Amino acid sequence: MPPSIENRRQTLASDTTPRVLVADDDPSSLLFLTEALRGLGLDATGCTDGPSAIELAQQQPFELLVLDCRMPGGGAEQVLTALRSSGYDKLAVATSAELDEPTRQRLFDCGFNDLLLKPCQQSDLRRIAALVDPALGGEDLLDDTQALASSGDEHVMRALRGLMRDELLQLDREWEELAQDSVRLRERLHRLLASCGFCGTASLATQTLLLQQHLMRGQTVASGPVAGFRSTLLATIDALRPG
């Protein structure tokens, strides 16, 4: 008998605390970021230069890299470029006190999943933490206020959510096939995002956007973005269960 949705959701969730590497040559920033991320439930390790970040990322199983744009021996862009060239596919966030539009675009083109402008707020760090564990982002699986605003009627909302659950179950069944075809997967995610808006599935909408951005940059279906999306997909299916 195939494993249940709940069993597979639990299997996708890590038995260990998600690990994050924070690289920043400013002692105050390094201390703040590592302690704040630990406070949100992540296992944070710090280092102070580019070569150390590359070495640690290659030697240890981090789910997320948080890299300052200016560090001795190479900043965020240089570090991630070196790692990506060797097939490194984990999530990465660039941090900086200045992020103009050309810099933002260059960092995204380099392969970063998100950017963090310093000084940052707690809400910014929750967004970053949610990249590796959606539960840490503070978003609800179901936002009834959003869904009612979109549908205009509770009866219509329930009907739309029933259709949404069927759509998610079909997506789950076809996942292995879709994961081998990034073009089809991107088309499917585009349709899914519209459904999320109508049905108020807030956390899934966020994870869908993150996976879309990852694929649009020409990157593979990597473990980091997929883990968050798949976990939230299955949790949303459970939340939409009738009754």
Residue pairs with C-beta under 8 A, 6 or more apart in sequence:
3 11
5 172
5 234
5 237
5 238
6 234
6 238
8 234
9 231
9 234
9 235
9 238
12 227
12 230
12 231
12 234
13 231
14 63
14 133
14 227
16 43
17 41
17 42
17 43
18 41
18 42
18 43
18 63
18 64
18 132
18 133
19 42
19 43
19 44
19 45
19 60
19 61
19 62
19 63
19 64
20 37
20 42
20 43
20 44
20 45
20 62
20 63
20 64
20 65
20 66
20 132
21 44
21 45
21 46
21 47
21 53
21 56
21 57
21 60
21 62
21 64
21 65
21 66
22 30
22 33
22 34
22 37
22 44
22 45
22 46
22 47
22 66
23 46
23 47
23 48
23 49
23 50
23 52
23 53
23 65
23 66
23 67
23 68
23 71
23 76
23 79
24 30
24 33
24 46
24 48
24 66
24 67
24 68
24 71
24 95
25 48
25 49
25 68
25 70
25 71
25 72
26 68
29 68
29 95
29 118
30 46
30 48
31 46
33 44
33 46
33 66
33 95
33 125
34 44
34 45
34 46
35 44
36 122
36 125
37 44
37 66
37 125
37 128
37 129
38 44
40 125
40 126
40 129
40 136
41 129
41 133
41 136
42 64
42 129
42 132
42 133
42 136
45 56
45 60
45 62
47 53
47 56
48 71
48 72
49 71
49 72
49 73
49 74
50 71
50 72
50 73
50 74
50 75
50 78
50 79
51 73
51 74
52 73
53 65
53 67
53 71
53 79
54 74
54 79
54 82
54 83
56 62
57 65
57 79
57 83
57 88
57 90
58 83
58 86
58 88
62 90
63 90
63 91
63 132
63 224
63 227
64 90
64 91
64 92
64 93
64 128
64 131
64 132
64 224
65 79
65 80
65 83
65 90
65 91
65 92
65 93
66 92
66 93
66 95
66 116
66 128
67 75
67 76
67 79
67 80
67 92
67 93
67 94
67 95
68 75
68 76
68 94
68 95
68 96
69 75
69 76
69 77
69 94
69 95
69 96
69 103
69 107
70 96
71 79
74 82
76 92
76 94
76 95
76 96
76 107
76 112
77 94
77 106
77 107
77 110
80 88
80 92
80 94
80 110
80 111
80 112
81 110
81 111
84 110
84 111
89 219
89 220
89 222
89 223
89 224
90 222
90 223
90 224
91 113
91 131
91 132
91 222
91 224
91 225
92 111
92 112
92 113
93 112
93 113
93 114
93 115
93 116
93 128
93 131
94 107
94 112
94 115
94 116
95 115
95 116
95 117
95 118
95 120
96 103
96 115
96 116
96 117
96 118
97 117
97 118
97 119
99 107
99 115
99 117
104 115
107 115
108 115
108 213
108 217
109 217
111 217
111 219
113 131
113 210
113 213
113 214
113 224
113 225
114 127
114 128
114 131
114 210
116 124
116 125
116 128
117 124
126 136
126 137
126 138
127 137
129 136
129 137
130 136
130 137
130 138
130 139
130 206
130 228
131 210
131 224
131 225
131 228
132 224
132 227
132 228
133 228
134 203
134 206
134 207
134 228
134 231
134 232
134 235
137 203
137 206
139 202
139 203
139 206
140 202
140 203
141 201
141 202
141 203
141 204
141 232
141 235
141 236
141 239
142 161
142 199
142 200
142 201
142 202
142 236
142 239
142 240
143 200
143 201
143 202
144 157
144 200
145 200
146 197
146 200
146 202
147 157
147 160
147 161
147 198
147 199
147 200
148 154
148 157
148 200
150 157
150 197
150 198
150 199
150 200
151 157
151 160
151 198
157 199
157 200
160 195
160 198
160 199
161 199
161 240
162 240
162 242
163 195
164 195
164 196
164 198
164 199
164 201
164 240
165 237
165 240
165 241
167 192
167 195
168 233
168 236
168 237
168 240
169 237
171 178
171 188
171 192
171 233
172 233
172 234
172 237
175 230
178 184
178 185
178 188
179 185
179 221
179 226
182 215
182 220
182 221
185 215
185 221
186 212
186 215
186 216
189 208
189 211
189 212
189 215
190 212
192 204
192 208
193 205
193 208
193 209
193 212
195 201
196 202
196 204
196 205
196 208
197 205
199 240
201 236
201 239
201 240
203 232
203 235
203 236
204 232
204 233
204 236
206 232
207 225
207 228
207 229
207 232
207 233
208 229
210 225
210 228
210 229
211 225
211 226
211 228
211 229
214 222
214 225
215 221
